[in-house]
Amino acid sequence: MKFNPPPNWPAPPEGFSPEPGWTPDPSLPAPPPGWLLWVDDDVTLAGETTEGTRHYKQAVTSFWVGIGFFLAGAISTIVTSNSTSGVYWYGGMIVGVISLVRAFAAYRSARKEGAPSLRGTARIVAIVGLVLVVGTGITAAASFFGQESLSASAGSCWHIDDEDTAQLVSCEDAHEYKAVSLVDDIEQCPGEIYLEGDDAGTYLCLQQD
C-alpha cells in the first residue's frame, strides 16, 4: 500500500511515507468524499511515471536521435560523393538505424503497457521523418556506390571545377572532358590535355566531350 495525498492538501515532501499509526494533521482540510488515503502499490498516482510513459518517452527520444544521425550521415555521404574531398559518414546512418530500431522496440513496449498510440500531428511527423530517412538513404546509397564504381581509365568523364581541379564524375553528369586513352608517354596523347594516371609513369589523355 502507498500513501495517496488528497489534491486539496499541501504536497508532501519527496519520498514521504507515513509510519504505521500515522494520522493526518487535524488542521488539514477534509479529503474529497470517497477519497482513499491508501491505495495499492500498482495504482498510478498523479505525477507518477508509469513504465508505459517511460518507454514512450524513450521511444520519442530514440526516434529523433535516429532521424538526426541518419540524415546527417546520408547528407554528408551525398555531398562527399559529389566533391573531391570529404568523408563518407555512413557511420552516422548506422547509428541512426540502430536508434530507430530502439525507438520502435520502446514504442511497442509502451503500447503493451497501456501508452496511447500515435495520432494526429505526432503520427504525421513520424511518417514524414521516416519518409525522409528512406529517401535520403536511397539517394546516399546510389551516390556512394555510383562514385565507388568510377575508375580513372579510358572512357571515364571529368569535370573541371572553379579551381581548375579535375574531378572524376559519371558520364551522365555534367562534364567537359572524356578520357580517350591511357598511355605511358605524354607524346602519345592526341591533344595537350592529360592527367597523371593512378600508376606511376602513366597518363590519361583527355579530349573535350
Backbone as JSON Lines, residues from 0, in Angstrom:
{"i":0,"aa":"M","n":[0.84,-1.2,0.0],"ca":[0.0,0.0,0.0],"c":[0.88,1.25,0.0]}
{"i":1,"aa":"K","n":[0.38,2.31,-0.64],"ca":[1.13,3.56,-0.63],"c":[0.19,4.74,-0.36]}
{"i":2,"aa":"F","n":[0.81,5.79,0.18],"ca":[0.08,6.97,0.59],"c":[-0.4,7.75,-0.63]}
{"i":3,"aa":"N","n":[-1.66,8.19,-0.6],"ca":[-2.28,8.92,-1.71],"c":[-2.83,10.23,-1.18]}
{"i":4,"aa":"P","n":[-2.01,11.3,-1.15],"ca":[-2.47,12.56,-0.55],"c":[-3.6,13.19,-1.36]}
{"i":5,"aa":"P","n":[-4.62,13.73,-0.72],"ca":[-5.72,14.38,-1.44],"c":[-5.23,15.61,-2.19]}
{"i":6,"aa":"P","n":[-5.91,15.99,-3.25],"ca":[-5.48,17.15,-4.05],"c":[-5.61,18.48,-3.32]}
{"i":7,"aa":"N","n":[-6.42,18.52,-2.25],"ca":[-6.59,19.78,-1.51],"c":[-5.64,19.88,-0.32]}
{"i":8,"aa":"W","n":[-4.67,18.96,-0.24],"ca":[-3.64,19.02,0.79],"c":[-2.34,19.54,0.19]}
{"i":9,"aa":"P","n":[-1.49,20.15,1.01],"ca":[-0.17,20.54,0.5],"c":[0.6,19.31,0.05]}
{"i":10,"aa":"A","n":[1.42,19.49,-0.99],"ca":[2.19,18.35,-1.49],"c":[3.16,17.87,-0.41]}
{"i":11,"aa":"P","n":[3.18,16.57,-0.12],"ca":[4.09,16.06,0.89],"c":[5.54,16.14,0.42]}
{"i":12,"aa":"P","n":[6.5,16.13,1.32],"ca":[7.91,16.13,0.91],"c":[8.22,14.92,0.04]}
{"i":13,"aa":"E","n":[9.19,15.07,-0.85],"ca":[9.56,13.97,-1.74],"c":[10.02,12.77,-0.92]}
{"i":14,"aa":"G","n":[9.49,11.62,-1.26],"ca":[9.85,10.4,-0.56],"c":[9.11,10.19,0.75]}
{"i":15,"aa":"F","n":[8.12,11.04,1.02],"ca":[7.38,10.93,2.28],"c":[6.57,9.62,2.32]}
{"i":16,"aa":"S","n":[6.75,8.87,3.37],"ca":[6.0,7.63,3.55],"c":[5.59,7.54,5.02]}
{"i":17,"aa":"P","n":[4.29,7.76,5.32],"ca":[3.84,7.77,6.72],"c":[4.16,6.45,7.44]}
{"i":18,"aa":"E","n":[4.53,6.59,8.68],"ca":[4.8,5.42,9.53],"c":[3.49,4.76,9.93]}
{"i":19,"aa":"P","n":[3.5,3.49,10.31],"ca":[2.28,2.83,10.81],"c":[1.67,3.61,11.98]}
{"i":20,"aa":"G","n":[0.39,3.79,11.96],"ca":[-0.29,4.53,13.01],"c":[-0.35,6.02,12.77]}
{"i":21,"aa":"W","n":[0.2,6.46,11.63],"ca":[0.2,7.9,11.33],"c":[-1.23,8.38,11.1]}
{"i":22,"aa":"T","n":[-1.52,9.59,11.58],"ca":[-2.82,10.23,11.34],"c":[-2.57,11.63,10.8]}
{"i":23,"aa":"P","n":[-3.4,12.11,9.89],"ca":[-3.17,13.44,9.31],"c":[-3.36,14.55,10.34]}
{"i":24,"aa":"D","n":[-2.74,15.66,10.07],"ca":[-2.87,16.85,10.92],"c":[-4.33,17.3,10.91]}
{"i":25,"aa":"P","n":[-4.94,17.48,12.05],"ca":[-6.36,17.9,12.12],"c":[-6.63,19.22,11.42]}
{"i":26,"aa":"S","n":[-5.57,20.05,11.26],"ca":[-5.79,21.36,10.62],"c":[-5.93,21.25,9.1]}
{"i":27,"aa":"L","n":[-5.61,20.09,8.54],"ca":[-5.73,19.91,7.1],"c":[-7.2,19.81,6.71]}
{"i":28,"aa":"P","n":[-7.57,20.3,5.52],"ca":[-8.97,20.19,5.09],"c":[-9.36,18.73,4.88]}
{"i":29,"aa":"A","n":[-10.65,18.48,4.96],"ca":[-11.14,17.11,4.79],"c":[-10.91,16.67,3.35]}
{"i":30,"aa":"P","n":[-10.48,15.43,3.13],"ca":[-10.31,14.92,1.75],"c":[-11.64,14.92,1.01]}
{"i":31,"aa":"P","n":[-11.61,14.92,-0.3],"ca":[-12.86,14.83,-1.08],"c":[-13.63,13.57,-0.69]}
{"i":32,"aa":"P","n":[-14.96,13.58,-0.79],"ca":[-15.76,12.41,-0.43],"c":[-15.28,11.15,-1.17]}
{"i":33,"aa":"G","n":[-15.11,10.07,-0.41],"ca":[-14.71,8.8,-1.01],"c":[-13.23,8.69,-1.31]}
{"i":34,"aa":"W","n":[-12.45,9.71,-0.95],"ca":[-11.02,9.67,-1.26],"c":[-10.31,8.63,-0.4]}
{"i":35,"aa":"L","n":[-9.42,7.84,-1.02],"ca":[-8.66,6.82,-0.3],"c":[-7.25,7.34,-0.02]}
{"i":36,"aa":"L","n":[-6.92,7.39,1.29],"ca":[-5.58,7.84,1.66],"c":[-4.53,6.77,1.37]}
{"i":37,"aa":"W","n":[-4.96,5.53,1.21],"ca":[-4.04,4.43,0.94],"c":[-4.55,3.63,-0.26]}
{"i":38,"aa":"V","n":[-3.66,3.38,-1.23],"ca":[-4.03,2.62,-2.43],"c":[-2.99,1.53,-2.65]}
{"i":39,"aa":"D","n":[-3.32,0.58,-3.5],"ca":[-2.39,-0.5,-3.83],"c":[-1.15,0.06,-4.52]}
{"i":40,"aa":"D","n":[-0.06,-0.66,-4.37],"ca":[1.21,-0.21,-4.93],"c":[1.18,-0.08,-6.45]}
{"i":41,"aa":"D","n":[0.35,-0.89,-7.13],"ca":[0.33,-0.85,-8.59],"c":[-0.57,0.25,-9.15]}
{"i":42,"aa":"V","n":[-1.2,1.05,-8.29],"ca":[-2.03,2.17,-8.74],"c":[-1.12,3.36,-9.05]}
{"i":43,"aa":"T","n":[-1.32,3.98,-10.21],"ca":[-0.51,5.13,-10.61],"c":[-1.12,6.41,-10.07]}
{"i":44,"aa":"L","n":[-0.35,7.13,-9.31],"ca":[-0.83,8.39,-8.74],"c":[-0.5,9.55,-9.66]}
{"i":45,"aa":"A","n":[-1.18,10.67,-9.44],"ca":[-0.92,11.87,-10.25],"c":[0.54,12.27,-10.13]}
{"i":46,"aa":"G","n":[1.18,12.51,-11.26],"ca":[2.59,12.93,-11.25],"c":[3.56,11.77,-11.32]}
{"i":47,"aa":"E","n":[3.09,10.55,-11.13],"ca":[3.98,9.4,-11.21],"c":[4.2,9.0,-12.67]}
{"i":48,"aa":"T","n":[5.36,8.45,-12.95],"ca":[5.68,7.99,-14.3],"c":[5.51,6.48,-14.37]}
{"i":49,"aa":"T","n":[4.63,6.03,-15.22],"ca":[4.43,4.59,-15.39],"c":[5.48,4.04,-16.34]}
{"i":50,"aa":"E","n":[5.61,2.72,-16.39],"ca":[6.55,2.09,-17.3],"c":[6.18,2.43,-18.75]}
{"i":51,"aa":"G","n":[4.87,2.46,-19.02],"ca":[4.44,2.8,-20.36],"c":[4.87,4.21,-20.75]}
{"i":52,"aa":"T","n":[4.71,5.16,-19.84],"ca":[5.12,6.54,-20.1],"c":[6.62,6.64,-20.3]}
{"i":53,"aa":"R","n":[7.36,5.92,-19.46],"ca":[8.82,5.95,-19.56],"c":[9.3,5.4,-20.91]}
{"i":54,"aa":"H","n":[8.72,4.27,-21.31],"ca":[9.1,3.7,-22.6],"c":[8.66,4.58,-23.76]}
{"i":55,"aa":"Y","n":[7.54,5.23,-23.61],"ca":[7.06,6.14,-24.67],"c":[8.05,7.29,-24.84]}
{"i":56,"aa":"K","n":[8.51,7.86,-23.73],"ca":[9.49,8.95,-23.81],"c":[10.79,8.46,-24.4]}
{"i":57,"aa":"Q","n":[11.2,7.23,-24.04],"ca":[12.41,6.66,-24.63],"c":[12.25,6.51,-26.15]}
{"i":58,"aa":"A","n":[11.07,6.09,-26.56],"ca":[10.81,5.9,-27.99],"c":[10.93,7.22,-28.73]}
{"i":59,"aa":"V","n":[10.35,8.27,-28.17],"ca":[10.39,9.59,-28.82],"c":[11.83,10.09,-28.93]}
{"i":60,"aa":"T","n":[12.59,9.96,-27.82],"ca":[13.98,10.42,-27.82],"c":[14.81,9.64,-28.83]}
{"i":61,"aa":"S","n":[14.7,8.3,-28.82],"ca":[15.47,7.47,-29.74],"c":[15.08,7.76,-31.19]}
{"i":62,"aa":"F","n":[13.8,8.04,-31.42],"ca":[13.35,8.33,-32.78],"c":[14.04,9.56,-33.33]}
{"i":63,"aa":"W","n":[14.03,10.65,-32.56],"ca":[14.62,11.89,-33.07],"c":[16.14,11.8,-33.14]}
{"i":64,"aa":"V","n":[16.76,11.08,-32.22],"ca":[18.21,10.87,-32.32],"c":[18.53,10.09,-33.59]}
{"i":65,"aa":"G","n":[17.72,9.05,-33.86],"ca":[17.93,8.25,-35.06],"c":[17.74,9.06,-36.32]}
{"i":66,"aa":"I","n":[16.69,9.87,-36.37],"ca":[16.43,10.71,-37.55],"c":[17.61,11.66,-37.77]}
{"i":67,"aa":"G","n":[18.06,12.31,-36.69],"ca":[19.15,13.28,-36.8],"c":[20.44,12.65,-37.3]}
{"i":68,"aa":"F","n":[20.85,11.54,-36.69],"ca":[22.09,10.88,-37.09],"c":[22.0,10.36,-38.52]}
{"i":69,"aa":"F","n":[20.86,9.75,-38.87],"ca":[20.74,9.18,-40.21],"c":[20.79,10.26,-41.27]}
{"i":70,"aa":"L","n":[20.03,11.34,-41.09],"ca":[20.02,12.4,-42.08],"c":[21.39,13.06,-42.2]}
{"i":71,"aa":"A","n":[22.08,13.27,-41.08],"ca":[23.41,13.87,-41.12],"c":[24.37,12.97,-41.9]}
{"i":72,"aa":"G","n":[24.31,11.66,-41.61],"ca":[25.18,10.72,-42.32],"c":[24.86,10.63,-43.79]}
{"i":73,"aa":"A","n":[23.57,10.58,-44.12],"ca":[23.16,10.46,-45.52],"c":[23.53,11.71,-46.31]}
{"i":74,"aa":"I","n":[23.26,12.87,-45.75],"ca":[23.57,14.12,-46.46],"c":[25.06,14.27,-46.67]}
{"i":75,"aa":"S","n":[25.88,13.94,-45.64],"ca":[27.34,14.05,-45.79],"c":[27.84,13.1,-46.87]}
{"i":76,"aa":"T","n":[27.23,11.92,-46.96],"ca":[27.64,10.96,-47.98],"c":[27.28,11.46,-49.37]}
{"i":77,"aa":"I","n":[26.09,12.05,-49.5],"ca":[25.67,12.59,-50.8],"c":[26.59,13.73,-51.23]}
{"i":78,"aa":"V","n":[26.88,14.64,-50.31],"ca":[27.74,15.79,-50.63],"c":[29.15,15.32,-50.96]}
{"i":79,"aa":"T","n":[29.69,14.4,-50.18],"ca":[31.05,13.92,-50.39],"c":[31.21,13.21,-51.72]}
{"i":80,"aa":"S","n":[30.19,12.45,-52.1],"ca":[30.29,11.7,-53.35],"c":[30.33,12.61,-54.56]}
{"i":81,"aa":"N","n":[29.93,13.87,-54.37],"ca":[29.94,14.83,-55.49],"c":[31.02,15.89,-55.34]}
{"i":82,"aa":"S","n":[32.03,15.6,-54.52],"ca":[33.12,16.55,-54.32],"c":[34.44,15.82,-54.39]}
{"i":83,"aa":"T","n":[35.52,16.58,-54.37],"ca":[36.85,15.99,-54.45],"c":[37.44,15.72,-53.08]}
{"i":84,"aa":"S","n":[36.77,16.11,-52.04],"ca":[37.26,15.87,-50.69],"c":[36.09,15.63,-49.76]}
{"i":85,"aa":"G","n":[36.4,15.19,-48.56],"ca":[35.35,14.95,-47.58],"c":[35.38,13.52,-47.09]}
{"i":86,"aa":"V","n":[34.51,13.23,-46.15],"ca":[34.47,11.91,-45.54],"c":[33.08,11.33,-45.67]}
{"i":87,"aa":"Y","n":[33.0,10.08,-46.1],"ca":[31.72,9.4,-46.14],"c":[31.33,9.04,-44.72]}
{"i":88,"aa":"W","n":[30.31,9.71,-44.18],"ca":[29.94,9.46,-42.79],"c":[28.79,8.46,-42.74]}
{"i":89,"aa":"Y","n":[29.01,7.3,-43.35],"ca":[27.94,6.3,-43.31],"c":[27.78,5.72,-41.92]}
{"i":90,"aa":"G","n":[28.78,5.95,-41.03],"ca":[28.62,5.53,-39.64],"c":[27.44,6.22,-38.99]}
{"i":91,"aa":"G","n":[27.17,7.47,-39.4],"ca":[26.02,8.19,-38.87],"c":[24.72,7.51,-39.24]}
{"i":92,"aa":"M","n":[24.67,6.96,-40.46],"ca":[23.46,6.26,-40.88],"c":[23.28,4.97,-40.08]}
{"i":93,"aa":"I","n":[24.39,4.3,-39.77],"ca":[24.3,3.07,-38.97],"c":[23.77,3.38,-37.58]}
{"i":94,"aa":"V","n":[24.32,4.44,-36.96],"ca":[23.84,4.85,-35.63],"c":[22.37,5.23,-35.7]}
{"i":95,"aa":"G","n":[21.99,5.91,-36.78],"ca":[20.59,6.31,-36.94],"c":[19.66,5.12,-37.02]}
{"i":96,"aa":"V","n":[20.06,4.1,-37.8],"ca":[19.22,2.91,-37.93],"c":[19.07,2.2,-36.59]}
{"i":97,"aa":"I","n":[20.18,2.09,-35.84],"ca":[20.13,1.44,-34.52],"c":[19.17,2.2,-33.6]}
{"i":98,"aa":"S","n":[19.25,3.52,-33.6],"ca":[18.37,4.33,-32.74],"c":[16.91,4.17,-33.15]}
{"i":99,"aa":"L","n":[16.65,4.09,-34.45],"ca":[15.27,3.93,-34.91],"c":[14.72,2.56,-34.53]}
{"i":100,"aa":"V","n":[15.56,1.54,-34.58],"ca":[15.13,0.2,-34.15],"c":[14.8,0.22,-32.66]}
{"i":101,"aa":"R","n":[15.63,0.89,-31.88],"ca":[15.38,1.0,-30.44],"c":[14.09,1.78,-30.17]}
{"i":102,"aa":"A","n":[13.86,2.8,-30.97],"ca":[12.63,3.59,-30.81],"c":[11.41,2.72,-31.07]}
{"i":103,"aa":"F","n":[11.48,1.89,-32.1],"ca":[10.36,1.02,-32.43],"c":[10.12,0.02,-31.3]}
{"i":104,"aa":"A","n":[11.2,-0.55,-30.76],"ca":[11.07,-1.52,-29.67],"c":[10.49,-0.86,-28.42]}
{"i":105,"aa":"A","n":[10.95,0.35,-28.1],"ca":[10.44,1.06,-26.93],"c":[8.97,1.43,-27.12]}
{"i":106,"aa":"Y","n":[8.6,1.8,-28.34],"ca":[7.2,2.14,-28.61],"c":[6.3,0.92,-28.45]}
{"i":107,"aa":"R","n":[6.74,-0.23,-28.92],"ca":[5.96,-1.45,-28.76],"c":[5.78,-1.79,-27.28]}
{"i":108,"aa":"S","n":[6.86,-1.62,-26.5],"ca":[6.76,-1.87,-25.06],"c":[5.77,-0.91,-24.41]}
{"i":109,"aa":"A","n":[5.84,0.36,-24.82],"ca":[4.94,1.37,-24.25],"c":[3.49,1.03,-24.56]}
{"i":110,"aa":"R","n":[3.21,0.59,-25.78],"ca":[1.84,0.24,-26.15],"c":[1.34,-0.95,-25.33]}
{"i":111,"aa":"K","n":[2.2,-1.94,-25.11],"ca":[1.8,-3.1,-24.32],"c":[1.51,-2.71,-22.87]}
{"i":112,"aa":"E","n":[2.16,-1.62,-22.42],"ca":[1.98,-1.18,-21.03],"c":[0.91,-0.11,-20.9]}
{"i":113,"aa":"G","n":[0.14,0.1,-21.98],"ca":[-1.01,0.99,-21.88],"c":[-0.82,2.39,-22.41]}
{"i":114,"aa":"A","n":[0.34,2.71,-22.97],"ca":[0.55,4.06,-23.52],"c":[-0.3,4.23,-24.77]}
{"i":115,"aa":"P","n":[-0.75,5.45,-25.06],"ca":[-1.6,5.68,-26.25],"c":[-0.81,5.55,-27.54]}
{"i":116,"aa":"S","n":[-1.49,5.23,-28.61],"ca":[-0.85,5.14,-29.92],"c":[-0.63,6.53,-30.5]}
{"i":117,"aa":"L","n":[0.25,6.61,-31.49],"ca":[0.49,7.9,-32.15],"c":[-0.74,8.3,-32.96]}
{"i":118,"aa":"R","n":[-1.15,9.55,-32.78],"ca":[-2.3,10.05,-33.52],"c":[-2.06,11.48,-33.96]}
{"i":119,"aa":"G","n":[-2.86,11.92,-34.9],"ca":[-2.84,13.31,-35.32],"c":[-1.48,13.78,-35.8]}
{"i":120,"aa":"T","n":[-1.05,14.94,-35.27],"ca":[0.2,15.56,-35.69],"c":[1.4,14.69,-35.42]}
{"i":121,"aa":"A","n":[1.42,14.02,-34.26],"ca":[2.56,13.17,-33.91],"c":[2.73,12.05,-34.94]}
{"i":122,"aa":"R","n":[1.63,11.47,-35.38],"ca":[1.69,10.39,-36.37],"c":[2.21,10.92,-37.71]}
{"i":123,"aa":"I","n":[1.73,12.11,-38.11],"ca":[2.17,12.7,-39.38],"c":[3.66,13.01,-39.34]}
{"i":124,"aa":"V","n":[4.12,13.6,-38.22],"ca":[5.54,13.93,-38.08],"c":[6.4,12.68,-38.16]}
{"i":125,"aa":"A","n":[5.96,11.6,-37.5],"ca":[6.72,10.35,-37.53],"c":[6.8,9.8,-38.95]}
{"i":126,"aa":"I","n":[5.7,9.85,-39.69],"ca":[5.68,9.34,-41.07],"c":[6.6,10.18,-41.95]}
{"i":127,"aa":"V","n":[6.54,11.51,-41.8],"ca":[7.4,12.39,-42.6],"c":[8.87,12.1,-42.31]}
{"i":128,"aa":"G","n":[9.19,11.9,-41.03],"ca":[10.57,11.59,-40.66],"c":[11.06,10.31,-41.3]}
{"i":129,"aa":"L","n":[10.22,9.28,-41.29],"ca":[10.61,8.0,-41.89],"c":[10.74,8.12,-43.41]}
{"i":130,"aa":"V","n":[9.86,8.91,-44.03],"ca":[9.96,9.13,-45.48],"c":[11.28,9.82,-45.83]}
{"i":131,"aa":"L","n":[11.67,10.8,-45.02],"ca":[12.94,11.49,-45.24],"c":[14.11,10.52,-45.11]}
{"i":132,"aa":"V","n":[14.03,9.64,-44.12],"ca":[15.1,8.66,-43.91],"c":[15.22,7.74,-45.13]}
{"i":133,"aa":"V","n":[14.09,7.22,-45.59],"ca":[14.12,6.31,-46.74],"c":[14.63,7.03,-47.99]}
{"i":134,"aa":"G","n":[14.13,8.25,-48.23],"ca":[14.52,9.0,-49.42],"c":[16.01,9.34,-49.44]}
{"i":135,"aa":"T","n":[16.51,9.91,-48.34],"ca":[17.92,10.27,-48.29],"c":[18.8,9.03,-48.27]}
{"i":136,"aa":"G","n":[18.31,7.96,-47.66],"ca":[19.09,6.72,-47.62],"c":[19.3,6.15,-49.01]}
{"i":137,"aa":"I","n":[18.24,6.14,-49.81],"ca":[18.35,5.63,-51.19],"c":[19.28,6.51,-52.01]}
{"i":138,"aa":"T","n":[19.14,7.83,-51.86],"ca":[19.99,8.76,-52.6],"c":[21.45,8.61,-52.2]}
{"i":139,"aa":"A","n":[21.7,8.49,-50.88],"ca":[23.08,8.33,-50.39],"c":[23.69,7.04,-50.9]}
{"i":140,"aa":"A","n":[22.92,5.96,-50.87],"ca":[23.44,4.67,-51.35],"c":[23.78,4.74,-52.83]}
{"i":141,"aa":"A","n":[22.89,5.37,-53.62],"ca":[23.14,5.49,-55.05],"c":[24.38,6.33,-55.32]}
{"i":142,"aa":"S","n":[24.54,7.44,-54.56],"ca":[25.7,8.31,-54.74],"c":[26.98,7.6,-54.35]}
{"i":143,"aa":"F","n":[26.93,6.88,-53.23],"ca":[28.13,6.2,-52.71],"c":[28.59,5.1,-53.66]}
{"i":144,"aa":"F","n":[27.69,4.2,-54.02],"ca":[28.09,3.09,-54.88],"c":[28.37,3.55,-56.31]}
{"i":145,"aa":"G","n":[27.68,4.62,-56.73],"ca":[27.96,5.16,-58.06],"c":[29.36,5.74,-58.14]}
{"i":146,"aa":"Q","n":[29.76,6.47,-57.08],"ca":[31.1,7.05,-57.05],"c":[32.16,5.97,-56.93]}
{"i":147,"aa":"E","n":[31.87,4.92,-56.13],"ca":[32.84,3.86,-55.94],"c":[33.09,3.09,-57.23]}
{"i":148,"aa":"S","n":[32.1,3.05,-58.13],"ca":[32.24,2.27,-59.35],"c":[33.03,3.0,-60.42]}
{"i":149,"aa":"L","n":[33.28,4.31,-60.24],"ca":[34.02,5.07,-61.23],"c":[35.5,4.75,-61.15]}
{"i":150,"aa":"S","n":[36.17,4.73,-62.29],"ca":[37.61,4.48,-62.3],"c":[38.26,5.41,-63.33]}
{"i":151,"aa":"A","n":[39.46,5.86,-63.01],"ca":[40.2,6.76,-63.89],"c":[40.83,5.96,-65.01]}
{"i":152,"aa":"S","n":[40.04,5.65,-66.01],"ca":[40.51,4.84,-67.13],"c":[39.94,5.41,-68.42]}
{"i":153,"aa":"A","n":[40.34,4.82,-69.53],"ca":[39.81,5.27,-70.82],"c":[38.3,5.13,-70.83]}
{"i":154,"aa":"G","n":[37.62,6.18,-71.27],"ca":[36.16,6.2,-71.28],"c":[35.56,6.93,-70.09]}
{"i":155,"aa":"S","n":[36.39,7.27,-69.09],"ca":[35.89,8.0,-67.92],"c":[35.66,9.46,-68.27]}
{"i":156,"aa":"C","n":[34.8,10.11,-67.5],"ca":[34.45,11.51,-67.76],"c":[34.93,12.39,-66.62]}
{"i":157,"aa":"W","n":[35.25,13.64,-66.96],"ca":[35.89,14.54,-65.98],"c":[35.25,15.92,-66.04]}
{"i":158,"aa":"H","n":[35.12,16.5,-64.84],"ca":[34.6,17.86,-64.7],"c":[35.7,18.72,-64.11]}
{"i":159,"aa":"I","n":[35.89,19.9,-64.65],"ca":[36.89,20.84,-64.14],"c":[36.15,21.89,-63.32]}
{"i":160,"aa":"D","n":[36.46,21.99,-62.02],"ca":[35.76,22.94,-61.16],"c":[36.37,24.32,-61.25]}
{"i":161,"aa":"D","n":[35.87,25.24,-60.42],"ca":[36.32,26.64,-60.47],"c":[37.78,26.8,-60.09]}
{"i":162,"aa":"E","n":[38.34,25.81,-59.4],"ca":[39.75,25.88,-59.0],"c":[40.64,25.1,-59.97]}
{"i":163,"aa":"D","n":[40.09,24.79,-61.13],"ca":[40.82,24.05,-62.17],"c":[41.28,22.68,-61.67]}
{"i":164,"aa":"T","n":[40.46,22.09,-60.82],"ca":[40.75,20.75,-60.33],"c":[39.9,19.75,-61.09]}
{"i":165,"aa":"A","n":[40.53,18.7,-61.6],"ca":[39.8,17.69,-62.36],"c":[39.1,16.74,-61.41]}
{"i":166,"aa":"Q","n":[37.83,16.52,-61.66],"ca":[37.02,15.67,-60.8],"c":[36.4,14.55,-61.64]}
{"i":167,"aa":"L","n":[36.63,13.32,-61.22],"ca":[36.05,12.17,-61.9],"c":[34.56,12.1,-61.6]}
{"i":168,"aa":"V","n":[33.74,12.08,-62.65],"ca":[32.28,12.07,-62.47],"c":[31.67,11.01,-63.39]}
{"i":169,"aa":"S","n":[30.41,10.74,-63.12],"ca":[29.68,9.85,-64.02],"c":[29.47,10.55,-65.36]}
{"i":170,"aa":"C","n":[29.54,9.79,-66.44],"ca":[29.34,10.39,-67.76],"c":[27.91,10.88,-67.95]}
{"i":171,"aa":"E","n":[27.02,10.5,-67.05],"ca":[25.65,11.0,-67.1],"c":[25.53,12.38,-66.45]}
{"i":172,"aa":"D","n":[26.56,12.77,-65.69],"ca":[26.56,14.07,-65.04],"c":[27.28,15.08,-65.94]}
{"i":173,"aa":"A","n":[27.18,16.35,-65.55],"ca":[27.83,17.42,-66.33],"c":[29.34,17.21,-66.33]}
{"i":174,"aa":"H","n":[29.96,17.28,-67.5],"ca":[31.41,17.13,-67.61],"c":[31.88,17.84,-68.88]}
{"i":175,"aa":"E","n":[33.17,18.13,-68.91],"ca":[33.74,18.82,-70.06],"c":[34.69,17.93,-70.86]}
{"i":176,"aa":"Y","n":[35.26,16.94,-70.21],"ca":[36.27,16.12,-70.88],"c":[35.98,14.63,-70.7]}
{"i":177,"aa":"K","n":[36.51,13.87,-71.68],"ca":[36.41,12.42,-71.6],"c":[37.78,11.83,-71.9]}
{"i":178,"aa":"A","n":[38.14,10.8,-71.11],"ca":[39.43,10.15,-71.32],"c":[39.35,9.25,-72.55]}
{"i":179,"aa":"V","n":[40.31,9.42,-73.44],"ca":[40.29,8.64,-74.68],"c":[41.31,7.5,-74.66]}
{"i":180,"aa":"S","n":[42.35,7.64,-73.84],"ca":[43.36,6.57,-73.78],"c":[44.23,6.72,-72.55]}
{"i":181,"aa":"L","n":[44.85,5.62,-72.16],"ca":[45.79,5.6,-71.04],"c":[47.14,5.19,-71.63]}
{"i":182,"aa":"V","n":[48.12,6.1,-71.55],"ca":[49.41,5.85,-72.2],"c":[50.54,6.0,-71.19]}
{"i":183,"aa":"D","n":[51.75,5.59,-71.62],"ca":[52.91,5.75,-70.76],"c":[53.87,6.81,-71.28]}
{"i":184,"aa":"D","n":[53.43,7.54,-72.29],"ca":[54.23,8.63,-72.85],"c":[53.29,9.77,-73.23]}
{"i":185,"aa":"I","n":[53.54,10.94,-72.68],"ca":[52.67,12.09,-72.92],"c":[52.52,12.37,-74.42]}
{"i":186,"aa":"E","n":[53.6,12.14,-75.17],"ca":[53.57,12.42,-76.6],"c":[52.53,11.59,-77.34]}
{"i":187,"aa":"Q","n":[52.08,10.5,-76.71],"ca":[51.09,9.64,-77.37],"c":[49.67,10.18,-77.25]}
{"i":188,"aa":"C","n":[49.48,11.19,-76.41],"ca":[48.15,11.79,-76.26],"c":[47.82,12.61,-77.51]}
{"i":189,"aa":"P","n":[46.65,12.45,-78.06],"ca":[46.27,13.18,-79.27],"c":[46.15,14.68,-79.04]}
{"i":190,"aa":"G","n":[45.91,15.1,-77.82],"ca":[45.79,16.51,-77.51],"c":[46.8,16.91,-76.45]}
{"i":191,"aa":"E","n":[46.67,18.14,-75.96],"ca":[47.61,18.64,-74.95],"c":[47.07,18.51,-73.54]}
{"i":192,"aa":"I","n":[45.87,17.97,-73.39],"ca":[45.26,17.87,-72.06],"c":[45.38,16.43,-71.57]}
{"i":193,"aa":"Y","n":[45.96,16.27,-70.4],"ca":[46.15,14.92,-69.86],"c":[46.21,14.99,-68.34]}
{"i":194,"aa":"L","n":[46.05,13.86,-67.72],"ca":[46.17,13.72,-66.26],"c":[47.15,12.6,-65.96]}
{"i":195,"aa":"E","n":[47.79,12.69,-64.82],"ca":[48.66,11.59,-64.4],"c":[47.79,10.41,-64.01]}
{"i":196,"aa":"G","n":[48.13,9.22,-64.46],"ca":[47.36,8.04,-64.14],"c":[47.59,7.57,-62.72]}
{"i":197,"aa":"D","n":[46.78,6.59,-62.3],"ca":[46.94,6.05,-60.96],"c":[48.29,5.34,-60.79]}
{"i":198,"aa":"D","n":[48.77,4.72,-61.85],"ca":[50.06,4.05,-61.81],"c":[51.15,5.03,-62.23]}
{"i":199,"aa":"A","n":[52.28,4.96,-61.55],"ca":[53.39,5.86,-61.86],"c":[53.82,5.68,-63.32]}
{"i":200,"aa":"G","n":[54.06,6.81,-63.98],"ca":[54.53,6.77,-65.35],"c":[53.45,6.59,-66.38]}
{"i":201,"aa":"T","n":[52.19,6.68,-65.97],"ca":[51.08,6.57,-66.93],"c":[50.33,7.9,-66.99]}
{"i":202,"aa":"Y","n":[49.68,8.12,-68.13],"ca":[48.98,9.38,-68.33],"c":[47.63,9.1,-68.98]}
{"i":203,"aa":"L","n":[46.63,9.85,-68.54],"ca":[45.27,9.7,-69.06],"c":[45.03,10.84,-70.03]}
{"i":204,"aa":"C","n":[44.86,10.53,-71.29],"ca":[44.66,11.56,-72.3],"c":[43.19,11.98,-72.34]}
{"i":205,"aa":"L","n":[42.95,13.3,-72.33],"ca":[41.58,13.83,-72.29],"c":[41.28,14.61,-73.58]}
{"i":206,"aa":"Q","n":[40.02,14.56,-73.97],"ca":[39.52,15.39,-75.06],"c":[38.19,15.97,-74.64]}
{"i":207,"aa":"Q","n":[37.88,17.14,-75.19],"ca":[36.6,17.76,-74.86],"c":[35.46,16.86,-75.35]}
{"i":208,"aa":"D","n":[34.41,16.8,-74.54],"ca":[33.28,15.92,-74.87],"c":[31.98,16.72,-74.8]}
